[in-house]
Amino acid sequence: MRRKPNSLIPIEYDILGTIKMLQNKGFKKCYGWQIAKAMKDYNGTSLVGYGTLYRALDRLVKMGYLERQWEKVVPTEQNRPRRRYYTLSQSVTVLV
């Protein structure tokens, strides 16, 4: 079954709701692992794989529900790749 253009599927609603909840808790921007952990801890939603999350995040960016930006600098003591941060776009705050 194909979905209609720009319609959301349940995992996308869960992601948007989780980001909204994290922002209400004081996180101005969220990264993928943080979103997945919050979905599991607070919503009980467990993803099949991180590929599922990142594909859904990419779709939400393309549909205009999320804004994405790369982390500018990684502290050298953290020794990890740069993060992509996500925030709700202004138009989506009414949706969730």
One Martini backbone bead per residue (centre of mass of N, CA, C, O) as a GRO file, in nm:
protein
   96
    1MET     BB    1   0.094   0.038   0.025
    2ARG     BB    2   0.049   0.361  -0.050
    3ARG     BB    3   0.121   0.680   0.021
    4LYS     BB    4   0.052   0.988   0.052
    5PRO     BB    5   0.156   1.279  -0.009
    6ASN     BB    6   0.264   1.416   0.293
    7SER     BB    7   0.212   1.178   0.469
    8LEU     BB    8   0.194   1.023   0.778
    9ILE     BB    9   0.345   0.797   0.981
   10PRO     BB   10   0.368   0.675   1.292
   11ILE     BB   11   0.679   0.722   1.331
   12GLU     BB   12   0.666   1.025   1.259
   13TYR     BB   13   0.487   1.108   1.492
   14ASP     BB   14   0.677   1.004   1.713
   15ILE     BB   15   0.916   1.185   1.645
   16LEU     BB   16   0.777   1.460   1.675
   17GLY     BB   17   0.684   1.415   1.970
   18THR     BB   18   0.967   1.369   2.089
   19ILE     BB   19   1.091   1.640   2.011
   20LYS     BB   20   0.885   1.810   2.161
   21MET     BB   21   0.947   1.694   2.442
   22LEU     BB   22   1.249   1.773   2.446
   23GLN     BB   23   1.199   2.077   2.412
   24ASN     BB   24   1.028   2.103   2.676
   25LYS     BB   25   1.297   2.002   2.845
   26GLY     BB   26   1.538   2.201   2.687
   27PHE     BB   27   1.594   2.096   2.402
   28LYS     BB   28   1.671   2.263   2.114
   29LYS     BB   29   1.830   2.007   2.007
   30CYS     BB   30   1.846   1.695   1.820
   31TYR     BB   31   1.962   1.365   1.804
   32GLY     BB   32   1.923   1.049   1.703
   33TRP     BB   33   1.992   0.887   1.963
   34GLN     BB   34   1.817   1.064   2.148
   35ILE     BB   35   1.550   1.000   2.011
   36ALA     BB   36   1.554   0.690   2.040
   37LYS     BB   37   1.575   0.684   2.351
   38ALA     BB   38   1.316   0.848   2.408
   39MET     BB   39   1.121   0.658   2.265
   40LYS     BB   40   1.178   0.421   2.457
   41ASP     BB   41   1.147   0.555   2.744
   42TYR     BB   42   0.858   0.719   2.691
   43ASN     BB   43   0.696   0.539   2.452
   44GLY     BB   44   0.803   0.235   2.383
   45THR     BB   45   0.960   0.279   2.120
   46SER     BB   46   1.104   0.044   1.895
   47LEU     BB   47   1.346   0.014   1.676
   48VAL     BB   48   1.481  -0.179   1.439
   49GLY     BB   49   1.665   0.067   1.327
   50TYR     BB   50   1.853   0.340   1.250
   51GLY     BB   51   1.767   0.351   0.954
   52THR     BB   52   1.473   0.412   1.013
   53LEU     BB   53   1.517   0.684   1.148
   54TYR     BB   54   1.687   0.835   0.924
   55ARG     BB   55   1.476   0.811   0.702
   56ALA     BB   56   1.251   0.960   0.853
   57LEU     BB   57   1.406   1.223   0.899
   58ASP     BB   58   1.450   1.284   0.600
   59ARG     BB   59   1.152   1.304   0.524
   60LEU     BB   60   1.082   1.537   0.725
   61VAL     BB   61   1.268   1.739   0.592
   62LYS     BB   62   1.149   1.727   0.300
   63MET     BB   63   0.850   1.812   0.416
   64GLY     BB   64   0.916   2.048   0.655
   65TYR     BB   65   0.913   1.954   0.972
   66LEU     BB   66   1.229   1.972   0.962
   67GLU     BB   67   1.544   2.074   1.084
   68ARG     BB   68   1.892   2.068   0.967
   69GLN     BB   69   2.220   2.030   1.135
   70TRP     BB   70   2.548   2.052   1.174
   71GLU     BB   71   2.798   2.010   1.361
   72LYS     BB   72   3.070   2.209   1.392
   73VAL     BB   73   3.210   2.091   1.667
   74VAL     BB   74   3.422   1.848   1.809
   75PRO     BB   75   3.529   1.747   2.086
   76THR     BB   76   3.826   1.587   2.126
   77GLU     BB   77   3.745   1.410   2.385
   78GLN     BB   78   3.502   1.248   2.231
   79ASN     BB   79   3.562   1.086   1.977
   80ARG     BB   80   3.349   1.168   1.730
   81PRO     BB   81   3.116   1.223   1.528
   82ARG     BB   82   2.921   1.423   1.384
   83ARG     BB   83   2.619   1.583   1.431
   84ARG     BB   84   2.272   1.578   1.372
   85TYR     BB   85   2.043   1.832   1.401
   86TYR     BB   86   1.703   1.867   1.530
   87THR     BB   87   1.411   2.064   1.440
   88LEU     BB   88   1.130   2.218   1.450
   89SER     BB   89   0.931   2.364   1.258
   90GLN     BB   90   0.709   2.619   1.255
   91SER     BB   91   0.467   2.454   1.112
   92VAL     BB   92   0.461   2.196   1.328
   93THR     BB   93   0.362   2.298   1.612
   94VAL     BB   94   0.056   2.236   1.550
   95LEU     BB   95   0.066   1.922   1.499
   96VAL     BB   96   0.205   1.840   1.807
   0.00000   0.00000   0.00000
